[in-house]
Amino acid sequence: MLQKKDGRYEVYGNPITERQTRAADQWKAMLAKKFNYDPNEKFNLTVEDHPYDSGIFGLKNIVRNGNGKPLDKTNGVIVSTIRMGFGHYRIAMAGVSAAKAMGFTPYWLDLLGIPGISTDVINWCNTNYSKYSRISQRYPWFDKYVWESLTTGEPTLPGLDALFNYMTSTWPWRFLKTEVKDYKMSELFNNLYGALPSDMPTLTSHMWTAMGAVAGGMTNVVDMMFDNWPMAFQLTEGAKHAVQSPSGYYGFRAMRGFDDKGKVLKPVPQDALFFTGHHVDHELVENIEVDCADRITRMNAKEPRRFLVTMGGAGAQRELFKAIIEHAVPMIEKDQIALFINLGDHKDNWVWLQEQLAHHKDLINTHFTWEDTKEFTDSIRKKPAHGLHIFLHDNTFHAVYATNYLMRVMDVMITKPSELAFYPVPKIFNARVGGHEMWGAIRGAEIGDSTVETRTIPQTLQAIDLLTEADDLLAMFCDCIVKNKSIGIYDGAYKSVELATGKKFKR
């Protein structure tokens, strides 16, 4: 719980200023008024089958004012998430998958699926984040001098300190003052979480879900932390934090750079912080050796190299994807590669993509339902794949999980270094969206399952050619992935469940 001492909020014994404290209180008060917060509001939460699980996890969905059954806390694990991009959903799916593999019943709690103030507040915040993220990809100067600074907590150019200080006075993700503002905002979700069993094992995949759970009185919260660049707003005093990398662990432990004036802070207690490894689905981790062996078999048989491209919302990187597609079409026609494009649930991108492929309609194979995506993916596990395949789904759950399901039959995935940076599949990293993602690319490159970040379109296309025309890189990436599994690098989801339940995973 957030503590106040001598009129100042503290995070692990580190006080912010009185001015920052007032700003945090005013932030909560503004949102409470804007969205008509009722401190006495009651949440009647029940459980029903998840509408899109389709037998994937045996997942139960927590709903408000439904006609479902009550939660069974005896063998259940709550996994709480929100959609802000796909990364937080993906981490939650890894937690669900690991919980199921360890014998627990997973309960899905999506704050955007619960009508009320949490939905109103998060949608409002997400709209602003998405807007600036799109701007950063359309205007290089904004990305370099504004968005990079905002998302790393460091000015990108000497002499811009004044601008940097102005920007971070409103949205300084790396600093403690933002952690406190986010916690105060998340206190508005306390009635929702207060309706759940307070000691039930709970995994969270976004700091607002962790903060809301703690504010609501939950005592067994494990935050499956994202990215590889420590920022103070990811901390929630009262929760356990599952960190994916050793460098991330050190940054959080030392609270490195979390003071907006550069002061060295008191460290996070070691009983609040745990290096767990990457948060990855059980199905992917369990089958690493088999899937990497299949990649090498396809490589030796000279089958078309399989590339999976993940495309985000709003078309922020359309110039890049257009270049990839134009580069790939001749190679598809020569049967050198097979290209798979997951559009998620973004119909606008399909409208745009059809225009780009107007002269190559004969190459296109579409997969627009989960049943078709699953059937097609299963059909190419041991058989060659050809052509251009487009995946589009009508809901976030299948949109996200389609990439996870396809990973096992892909040779190479092309992605920005978001949460997909932590997954055990050979990867080409295209340009990041926000400075914090740079460190995901560094992590992947250093453990040997990915390229370095290809910051320009020519660099990305060069990587595609290298991984198509020669075998050394693919073989090296697969070898590293198998070795990484043997030392537990991809065990973060299992260990998060262990932290919440006390039960050890036995492979």
Secondary structure, 3 states (H helix, E strand, C coil): CCEEECCEEEECCEECCHHHHHHHHHHHHHHHHHCCCCCCCCCCEEEEECCCCCCCCCCEEEEECCCCECCCCCCEEEEEECCCCCHHHHHHHHHHHHHHHCCCEEEEEEHHHCCCHHHHHHHHHHHHHHHHHHHHHHCHHHHHHHHHHHHHCCCCCCCCHHHHHHHHCCCCCCCHHHHHHHHHHHHHHHHHHHCCCCCCCEEECCHHHHHHHHHCCCCCEEEECCCCCCCHHHCCCCCEEEECCHHHHHHHHCCCCCCCCCCCCCCCCHHHEEECCCCCCHHHHHCHHHHHHHHHHHHHCCCCEEEEEECCHHHCCHHHHHHHHHHHHHHHHCCCEEEEEECCCCHHHHHHHHHHCCCCHHHEEEECCHHHHHHHHHHCCCCCCCCEEEECCCCHHHHHHHHHHHHCCCCEEEECCCHHHHCCCCEEECCCCCHHHHHHHHHHHHHCCEEEECCCHHHHHHHHHHHHHCCHHHHHHHHHHHHHHHCCCCCHHHHHHHHHHCCCCCC
